[in-house]
């Protein structure tokens, strides 16, 4: 006797979604390698690596990310994921991101204050958004909401 194809497909999908609900959130570690690729009054391009940890027993691919970057609680721009990233199971990994900032959106007093605070020590950097992961053909969206105090090493402006 043949088994119905629909039942087999339903069983497969239930199994996939059961695995999906047991997926542990990826953990934030730190921001590393913060570099200003361009720093002019017309354009600022910041590149950094978001160090994360995958506590899951399965590897995933980070296919896209949509994150807002805040410095000292002010939105400075949206990040772009530089490349898809393969994440091994139970491992730490770096997610390379790039942020393009239009200085015209930031007032001069904010830039001066940011520069002064960075010269005295660390500044508060927040990353908020969503990472889009994929395991096999199953998409997984994970929220990202991390805050850290980091050294920006801003070039001399004032």
Secondary structure, 3 states (H helix, E strand, C coil): CCCCHHHHHHHHHHHHHHHHHCCCCCEEEEEEEEEEEEECCCCEEEEEEEEEEECCCCCEEEEEEEEEEEECCEEEEEEEECCCEEECCCEEEEEEEEEEECHHHCCHHHHHHHHHHHHHCCEEEEEEEEEEEEECCEEEEEEEEEEEEECCCCCCCC
